[in-house]
Amino acid sequence: MRFLILLCVLLLLLINADIRLVNGGSVCSGRVEVHHNGVWGTVCDDLWDLSDAGVVCQELGCGAVIEAKSNAYFGQGSGQIWLDDVACRGNETTLKNCLSTPRGAHNCGHNEDAGVICQTTRDPCLELNCTQGEWCGEKDDVYGCFCNDNKNTHLISGFDTFGLSQFDQP
């Protein structure tokens, strides 16, 4: 039951997010995508710099910015390009508070999608506080605590397990 409640909370956070990183291999790196009018879209790399990337890192709860990436470093997105000519001062709390062209107005293609690499300072498994007898797992960037009395983590296919060293290993 605890797992279901936690999973629902995590899904609601993901659904209500205004920004996400895609194709980066971690929750703190990837192509920047923003949510507007029910549609996810990318950000153009025109004027994209460390100040802009730093706002994204902060908004996502990651550590400090390492790099602002351009030229679709994390692969080209598809569909809508929502932001262009983003110009953050660096003190904004969200990317939507930065100066930019109006949403949807741009002069770029997806070969110019912006990305970020942030320090990964948060450990979702530590934040979940899984108890003894539970293990932390991730699937599609959704983390949860899983109970498995037999400790046969392979029974739940597709999940990467983390934090086993903190508890009884199988």
KAPELIN-V809346 format. One record per residue. N is the residue number from 1. RES is the residue in one small letter. PHI is phi in radians with two decimals (none if undefined). D_CENTER is the distance of its C-alpha to the mean C-alpha in Angstrom with 2 decimals. Layout:
# KAPELIN-V809346
N&RES&PHI&D_CENTER / N&RES&PHI&D_CENTER
This chain:
# KAPELIN-V809346
1&m&none&25.98 / 2&r&-1.02&23.72 / 3&f&-1.08&21.15 / 4&l&-1.10&21.37 / 5&i&-1.12&20.95 / 6&l&-1.09&17.89 / 7&l&-1.10&16.35 / 8&c&-1.11&17.31 / 9&v&-1.09&15.80 / 10&l&-1.10&12.36 / 11&l&-1.15&12.76 / 12&l&-1.11&14.03 / 13&l&-1.10&11.13 / 14&l&-1.18&8.87 / 15&i&-1.15&11.89 / 16&n&-1.49&12.55 / 17&a&-1.20&9.35 / 18&d&-1.71&10.52 / 19&i&-2.58&7.58 / 20&r&-2.65&4.44 / 21&l&-2.01&4.24 / 22&v&-2.16&6.79 / 23&n&1.16&9.45 / 24&g&-1.74&8.67 / 25&g&1.50&9.60 / 26&s&-2.65&7.26 / 27&v&-1.28&4.05 / 28&c&-2.06&5.69 / 29&s&-2.67&7.11 / 30&g&2.60&7.65 / 31&r&-1.24&9.30 / 32&v&-1.42&8.68 / 33&e&-2.25&9.33 / 34&v&-2.06&10.90 / 35&h&-1.84&12.63 / 36&h&-2.58&16.37 / 37&n&0.90&19.38 / 38&g&1.37&17.62 / 39&v&-2.23&16.39 / 40&w&-1.45&13.16 / 41&g&-2.60&14.11 / 42&t&-1.65&13.49 / 43&v&-2.12&14.59 / 44&c&-1.34&17.74 / 45&d&-1.49&18.25 / 46&d&-1.05&21.64 / 47&l&1.20&21.97 / 48&w&-1.15&18.36 / 49&d&-2.54&18.69 / 50&l&-1.09&17.56 / 51&s&-1.14&18.04 / 52&d&-1.12&15.66 / 53&a&-1.08&12.94 / 54&g&-1.10&13.79 / 55&v&-1.12&13.32 / 56&v&-1.07&9.70 / 57&c&-1.01&9.25 / 58&q&-1.14&11.39 / 59&e&-1.06&9.95 / 60&l&-1.52&6.64 / 61&g&1.36&9.23 / 62&c&-1.54&8.95 / 63&g&-1.38&12.34 / 64&a&-1.11&14.34 / 65&v&-1.21&13.67 / 66&i&-1.76&15.24 / 67&e&-2.56&15.42 / 68&a&-1.75&15.07 / 69&k&-1.80&15.26 / 70&s&-2.34&17.40 / 71&n&0.94&19.35 / 72&a&0.90&16.56 / 73&y&-0.92&15.89 / 74&f&-1.71&13.01 / 75&g&1.64&15.28 / 76&q&-1.41&16.53 / 77&g&-1.39&14.99 / 78&s&-2.49&17.56 / 79&g&1.38&19.00 / 80&q&-1.22&18.63 / 81&i&-1.89&18.00 / 82&w&-1.54&17.47 / 83&l&-2.19&17.72 / 84&d&-2.51&20.14 / 85&d&0.92&21.84 / 86&v&-1.19&19.21 / 87&a&-2.42&21.05 / 88&c&-1.46&19.50 / 89&r&-1.45&21.94 / 90&g&1.94&19.34 / 91&n&-1.79&20.25 / 92&e&-1.27&18.27 / 93&t&-1.58&15.87 / 94&t&-2.45&13.87 / 95&l&-1.10&13.81 / 96&k&-1.17&16.09 / 97&n&-1.53&18.64 / 98&c&-1.47&19.11 / 99&l&-1.18&22.03 / 100&s&-2.94&21.60 / 101&t&-1.15&23.63 / 102&p&-1.01&23.74 / 103&r&-0.91&20.95 / 104&g&1.57&21.73 / 105&a&-1.59&24.32 / 106&h&-2.74&23.70 / 107&n&-2.27&25.74 / 108&c&-2.42&23.38 / 109&g&-1.99&22.32 / 110&h&-1.18&19.17 / 111&n&-1.23&20.58 / 112&e&-1.96&19.49 / 113&d&-1.12&15.76 / 114&a&-1.49&14.02 / 115&g&-2.52&11.30 / 116&v&-2.46&10.40 / 117&i&-2.19&10.77 / 118&c&-1.96&10.40 / 119&q&-1.14&12.26 / 120&t&-1.68&10.76 / 121&t&-1.84&12.94 / 122&r&-1.76&11.78 / 123&d&-2.03&12.85 / 124&p&-0.96&11.81 / 125&c&-1.21&15.20 / 126&l&-1.19&17.13 / 127&e&-1.16&15.77 / 128&l&-1.36&16.99 / 129&n&0.93&20.46 / 130&c&-1.02&21.58 / 131&t&-1.59&25.36 / 132&q&-1.04&27.87 / 133&g&1.66&28.18 / 134&e&-1.97&24.50 / 135&w&-2.31&21.84 / 136&c&-1.65&18.09 / 137&g&-2.42&16.34 / 138&e&-2.39&13.12 / 139&k&-2.54&13.07 / 140&d&0.95&10.51 / 141&d&1.14&7.69 / 142&v&-1.95&10.12 / 143&y&-1.79&12.22 / 144&g&-2.81&15.81 / 145&c&-1.64&19.25 / 146&f&-2.16&21.77 / 147&c&-1.74&25.51 / 148&n&-2.61&27.68 / 149&d&-1.02&31.19 / 150&n&-1.48&32.03 / 151&k&1.04&29.05 / 152&n&-1.60&28.79 / 153&t&-1.15&25.06 / 154&h&-1.27&25.74 / 155&l&-1.19&26.85 / 156&i&-1.78&23.37 / 157&s&-1.25&22.52 / 158&g&1.52&19.20 / 159&f&-1.74&17.66 / 160&d&-1.56&16.96 / 161&t&-1.79&18.63 / 162&f&-2.38&17.94 / 163&g&1.38&20.20 / 164&l&-1.11&23.38 / 165&s&-1.15&25.20 / 166&q&-1.33&24.99 / 167&f&-2.24&26.97 / 168&d&-1.14&29.59 / 169&q&-1.48&28.69 / 170&p&-1.18&29.94
